[in-house]
Amino acid sequence: MRYRLTFVSGLAIGYVLGARAGRERYEQIRKGVRRIAENPAVRNAGEAAALSSRQAAAKAADAVQGRLPSSVADRVRTARDYRARAGSDWGAEAH
């Protein structure tokens, strides 16, 4: 499913960039994409994917924490501390 979605997205982007349909068709496509992106179901799915990826990354970092060189482990720890202090989700878009 992911590959199909990536292919369709690439196809759409290629069409928009390569089409000679003119500005009006470009605006129609842009409005459609914006409408899809603003759909609450799509936004919720994106947020859920971002959350699960952050959780998986944290779990993976915890699993390899003891095996990392100290310089890398310090950077991981610093990034976690910075993110905790900032209180922001690095994957979230600021509006």
N, C-alpha and C positions, 0 to 999 in steps of 0.2 A: 504494500500500500504506500509506503514511504517513497519508494522509487517511482511509482506511478504519479504521486503528487509532485515530486521533483520534476519529472518529465513534463507534466502538464504545466507547471509553473514556468519552466524553461521555454516551452512552446509558446505560452502566452507572452512572455517577455520578448522572445524573438519576433513574434508577430508585431508587437507594438513597436519595437525598434526598427523592424524591417519593412513594415507595411507602407504602402503608398496610398492609403485610403484617405489621408488628409487629417486635418486638425479635428474635425467634427467626430470622426470615428475614434480618434485618440481620446478625446474627452469622454465619449461614451464608455470606452473601456476603462478609463481611469475612474469614472464614477462607479462603475460596477465593482471594480477592485476595492474601492474605498467602502462601498456598501457591505461587501463581504467581510472586509477587515474590521468593520465596526459592529458586525453581528455579535451579540453577546455570546452565542454558542462558540463561535470561532475564537473570541477573546478568552473565554473560559478554558477552551482546549489548549490554547497557547500558554496561558498561565499555569495550567496543570502540567503541561510538558516541561515548562521551565522549572517548576517546583520539583518534579520528579528527577529531572537531570541534576539539579543542585543537590538533592538528597543522595543520588547515586554517586556524584563526584565526592561528596563528603564521606560516604561509606568507603569509596575506593581510596581516598586519602588516608582514612583511618587504618585501612588494611595494610597499606604500604609504609605507614609512618615510621616504623622501626627500621625499615630497610633503606631509607633515603639517606643520602649524604647530609651531614649537618647543615651545610649551606642551603640546600634545597628545603630541608625541614624548617629552617628558620624563615625562609620566604613564605612557605605555606602558612606557618603560624602567624606571620606578620599580615598576610592577606586576610586571614580569618579575623584577626583582631581589628584590622581596619574596617572590614565589612560590618563587624558587630558594633563598632563605635559609630559608624556612619548611619547604621540602621536602614540602609537601602539595599534593594535587590539589584545586583549588578546586571542581571538580565532584563530588568524592567525598563521600559522606556519612560523618560520623564516628560511630562506635559506641562 
